[in-house]
Amino acid sequence: MPPVVLRGARPLGGEAADVVLADGVIREIAAPGAAAVPEGAVEIAADGHVLLPGLVDLHTHLREPGREDAETVASGTRAAAAGGFTAVHAMANTSPVADTAGVVEQVWRLGQEAGWVDVHPVGAVTVGLDGERLAELGAMADSAARVRVFSDDGRCVHDPILMRRALEYVKAFDGVVAQHAQEPRLTEGAQMNEGVVSAEIGLAGWPAVAEEAIIARDVLLAEHVGSRLHVCHLSTAGSVEIVRWAKGRGIDVTAEVTPHHLILTDELARTYDPTFKVNPPLRTAADVEAVRAGLADGTIDIVATDHAPHTREDKDCEWGAAAFGMTGLETALSVVQATMVDAGRLTWADVARVMSANPARIGRIDGTQGRPVAVGEPANLTLVDPSATRTVDGAAQATASGNTPFAGRELPGRVVATFLRGRATVADGAPVAAPAPAAARGGVR
């Protein structure tokens, strides 16, 4: 693997510099033209491009094992690299469910073999995601996959006794429970956000309180047992206020917002296009403004994609029969630029915090991912051209599924290159032909 010199890159959007990558780390950061160029180095013109730490997604659905017709670990992680990510956390709602050491190790090894990004499996909280008894949390934590994030995402851990026990259990190995906040009795048959639009178009409504009630309960449980809680895909103004209150009280809670909840509203349901059917549902413009404000002021800690690929058969049908979910790995950074950076609400340094450093810290992988752009740090990096624009084409994306809500939409920013320990996984805006074998990556967990 030859050394790389990024000429004129702007670390975190700051002053231009030449950045030298060698032996898997950042070797040097120098004024333009002043770096010592190693023999045989590949030089990349990066004038004006922003250099970020590799992005980390805490919430990705890779579908393997079980639904390889929608996505595989290889195709999903290729999409992640194309979007600027160097690590993803793979959710547990596979078939079989990732509720044992054997399944999480399978997913982890598939990630190693694919070689696009580091794959960190998320373990199920309950056996089969059924919400009846705890899964093998300790065994998954002790496995080769070293699981530290546990979630029944797609379903809520609705039983307060089970939730309390899970919160208590994960304390032993510094784990975190990531809750899909959805009170099931309040959302039976729900199809979209409950409000004016649902009433006018005749789709069953999904009230905001179904999310907010679970978050309120769980922050109090986390306080009671002294454990970490993470809130998945927060989507309502009320949820932002509850998390803000909990943090003010000193409760160890973190929260995420998805890119689609930063930009899309329930008005899109008027089209009856199932591309816009998602869980939690798209909310109102007021909710969108609230989650943007929460991300800007630090109430919401991270942006997570909730990348949810589906086959054409699962989406190209009537709204009521369609699956919930949309892809997001390849558009996430552009949406954050459009809604937060270009709007003056976040700097590029803030983007590094909410899309790299914070998710790595929450997932307890911050020893190798989400690191500063500094000499001696791992060369897990993303090079972005913020001045570029592109029109999203779902069929042209690296993911195996085309259910993007941004098809035909112009978005700002383009990932020019992604580096995993100094090796380019994306070059000139496209995934490279062949990742290195797992052995060349040193078995990093």
N, C-alpha and C positions, 0 to 999 in steps of 0.2 A: 504494500500500500504506500504510494509515494506521498511525500509531504505536500501540503496545499498552502498557497498564499492567497489570501483574499485582499485584493488591492482596493483601498479606498472605502472599505466597509465602515458603517457607522454603528458601533456597539451601542445597543439600547437607544438608537436614534441620536446619539451624540456626535462628537467630532469625528471626522474621517480618520481612519487608521489602516495600516497594513497588519493583517492578522495571520500568523503562521501556525498551521496545524501539523503536528508530527508525533508519531508514536502514540496516537490516540488522545493526545492532550493539546491544549493551547500552548504552544511553545513560546510565542512572542507576540506582543502588541506594541507597535511602534508607529511613529509619525510616517505619513506617506513617503515612500522611497527610502526609509531608514532601516527597514527590517533586514536582518541577515537571512538571505534566501538559501535554504538547504539545497544541496545538489540534487538534481532530478525533480525538483518541486513543480507541481502543476499550478500555474498562476491563473486566477479568475478575476476578471474585471468586475468590481463590485461598487463602482462609484455611485454614491447616493443611496445604496441599498442598506436597509436596516438589518443588523445582526442581533439575533435574539438567542437566548438559550433554547435548546430543543423543547418544543411544546410537550406537555404531559396531559393526557386525557384521563380523568378519573372515572369515566362513564362511557364505555364502548360496548356495543353488542357485536361480537364476531361470529355468532351463530353455530360455530363448530365446537363440539360434535352435535350432529342431529339435523341441522338445517343448512347443509352445505349448498343447497340449491339457491339460497339467498345470499350467503357469504361464507367464506372460509377464513381461517386465521391468516393464510397467505394473502388473499385478496383484500381483506379488511386492513391488514397492517401495511400493505402496499398503498392503500388509500390514505392511511394515517401519515405515512412518510410524505406522500404528495401534498398533504395539508400542512406539513411542517412539524409533525410530531416525531419524537424519538422514544416515547414510552406511552403505552395505553394500559388501562385496567379493563380486563375483559369480564363482563357481567356473567352471572351464574345461571341465567335462565336458558340453558342449553338442554339438549336431550341426549344422554341423561343429564340431569341437573348437576352442576358443580358443587355437590354437597359432601364429597369425600376427598381424601388425599389423592386417590387414584385419578379422579377426573381433573382436579386442578393441576396435577403434575402433567397430565396429558396435554392440557391447553398450554402450559408453560413450555413444554418441549416442542410443541408445534410452533410456538413463537420463535424459539431458538432456531429451529430448522428453517423457518421462513427468512429470518435475518433482516427484516425491514426496520423493526423497532423492538424495544424491550417490551415483552408482554407479561403483565402481572395479573394473574387470575384473581377475581373476586369470588370469595366463597359464599355459598348460600347460608343464611341464618338458620333456616329450618329445613328439615328433610323434605326433599321434593318441592320446596317452596310452598308447602301445604299449610304452614302456620300452626302446626300441632305439636311438634317437638324439635328441640334444637338439633342442628346438624353437628358433624364432627369438627367443631371449631378448632379445638386444640390440635387435632391431627393435621388439619389443613395448615395451621400456623407452623407446625413443626416439619411440614413436608418440604421437598425440594423447591416448591413454588413460594415458600415463605409468605403465605397469605396474611395480610394485615387489614384488609378491607372486607367486610361481610355485608351482604345485602340480598334481600329477596326481590330486588327491583323487578318491576312488572306487577308485583303484588306488595301489599302493605303487611308488615308484621303488626296485625291489628290487636292481638291479644296483649294487654298490658303486662300480664305476668311473664309471658315469654319474652317480651321486649325488655323487661327489667332484668331477667336472667341473662339474656344475651349481652346487655350492657355490662353487667357484672363480670361475666365470663371473659370478655375480651380484654379486660383490664390486666389480666395475668401476663399478656404478651404485647401490651401497648397497641391493641387493635382498635378498630373503630367500626361501629355499626352505621351503615348508610341506609337511611330510611326512605322508602317510597311512600310519601305521605298521602294516603288516599283512604278515607274511612269507607269501607266497602258497602255498608248499608245505605249510605247517603249517595252512592254512585251506581246503584244497580240499574243496568240498562242505559247509563248515561252515554251520550255520543259527542257532546261538545260543551263549551262553557255555558253555564246557566246565566241567562241575561236577556236583554232585549232581542238579540239576534236569534237565539234559540227559540224564543217565543214566537217570533215572526215567521221563521222557516219551518217550525214544527219538529225540531229534533230534541230529544230528551236532554235536559240540562244537567250539568255537572257543577254543583255549587262550590264556590271558593272555600266555604267553611269546611268542606270535606277534607281539604288539604290543611287548612289552618288548625283544625281541631286536633289532628294527629301531631302536628309540630308542637303545639302548645303542651300537649300531654307528654311528649317525648323529651322536650327540654327540661321539664320538671323531673322526669324520671332520671335523666342524665345528671341533673343536679343532686338528686337524692342519693344516687349510688356513686357519684364522683367519677363518671366515665365520660369518654368522648362520644359525641353524636355528630353525624354528618347528615344534612338534609339534601336529598337528591332533587334535582330540577324544580326548585322553588319558582312559583309562577304568579303569585297574587300579591297585591299591595298589603293585604293583611298578614301574609306570611313574612314579608319583609319586616313589618313592625314587630311581630312576635320574636323573630331572630334578633332584631335590634334590642328589644327589651331583655332577652336572655343574655346577650353579650354584656349589656350594661350591668347585669346582676352577677357577672363573673362565671356564667355557665360555659363549659367547654364545648361549644357548638360551632360547627362550620356549615356553610351552605353554598350551593352551586346554582347557577342559572344557565340555561342552554342558549345557544345563539338564536334559535328560532323564537324563543320567548323574549328576546331583546328587540325583535324587529317585526314580527308578524302578529296580527290580531284575529279575533274571532269573526271579523267581517268577511274573511276569506271563506268561511263555511257557507256563505250565500251561494258560492259556485257549486256546491255539492261535490267538489273534487276531493276524493279520498286522500290525495296527496297531503292535504292539510289536516287530516285526522291524526291526532297525536295524544299521548298520555304523559303528563297532564295536558289538557286541551289548551289551544291558543286562547288567550284571555282578551280583555278589553284594552283600549289604548291607554287608559289610566293605569292599568296593571303594568303595561310595557314601560311607561314612564317611571313607575315605582321601582321596578327591578333595575332599570338603568341607574336610577339614583342610588339604589342600594349597592350596586356594583361600584359606583364611583366613590361612595363614602366608606367602603370597606365592610359594610354590613354583610354583603354577599362576598365570599372569599374567592371564588373561582368561577371560571367559565368551563363547563363540561359539555361535550357534544350530545350525549345520549344518541349517538349514531345507531340507527335502528333500520338496517336494510331489510327489504321484503321483496319477494318475487312479484312478477307482474300479476300473477293470478291472485295474490293476496291484496293487491292494491287497485287493479283495474276492474272494479266492480262497483256496485252501489255502496253508498256511504255506510249504511248499517252493517253490511257484511264485511267491510274492509278491515284490515289490521290497523292497529295504532302504530304510528312511528314514521320517522323520516331520516334520511341520511344526513350527515353533518361534518364528517372529518375533513373533507376537502374544501368546505366553505366557511368553517368556523372563524378562522383568522380574518378573512375578508369581512365577515359580518361584524366582528368586534371593531375592526378598523372603521367601518362605515358608521356604526352607531355610537362608538365611544371615542375613538382617536380623532377622526375627522371632525367630530362634534366638539372637541376640546374637553371631553370629560375624563379621558385617560391619556397618559403619555405612553410612549413605547416602553419605558421602564415599568410602568404600571401593567402593561400587557404581559411583560415577562413575569411579573408577580402573580397575576391572576390566571395565567395559562401555562406556567411552568413551575415557579418556585413554590407557590402555595399548594397546588395539587400534589407535587412531589412530597412536600412535607406532610400533608394529610395522609397520603398513602404510605408514608415511611420509606420512601425510596430516595430521599434527599441526599443520601451519601454519594449517589452517582448521577442523578437526574435533577433538573431544576437548579443547577449550580450557577454561580455568577459567570459572566463572560470575563474571565481573568486568567492570567498566566498560571499554568499548572493545573487548571481545572479540566475535567473531561471535555473532549471536543464533541459534545452533543449540541449541535447548533442548527439554527434556521436562518437562512438569508432571504430577505423579503424585499421586493421592489414595491414600495408604497405608492409610486406614481402610476403604476400600470392599472389598467382596467380590463375586465374580461366579462364575457357573457357566458353564463353557466349553461353547460350542456350535459344533462344527466347521462346520456349514452356514452359520452366521451370520458367520463370519470373512471378512476382506477378501481373503485368499488364494484362488486359484482351486481349490485342492484341500482336502479336508476331513480328511486323514489325521493328525489331532492325537491324541496319546496321552492327552490330558487331557479328552476329551469327557465331559461329565456331572460333572466334578470341580470342586469349589469352590476357587478360588484367591484370594489376597489381592491388593489393589492394583488400580488402574485408571488407565490413561493418559488424562488429561483433555484435554491439548493437546500438540501437537508443533509446533515452529517451525523452519523452515529459512530461515536468514538473515532472521529477523524475520517471515516470512510463515507464517501458520497452515496447516499441512497436515492437522492434526487439530484439531477444535474440539468441545467438549462430548462428547468420547469417541468421535467418529466422523470418518473422513476427510472433508475438505471436498470440495465438488462438483467443482471444476476447478482443478488446479494452474496456476501461471503458466507462460507459454511459456518456452522455454529462453533466449531473448534477454534476458528480464527477470532471469535469474539470473546474468548476466555471464560465462557460459562457464566457471564455476569447475571446475577439475579436481581 
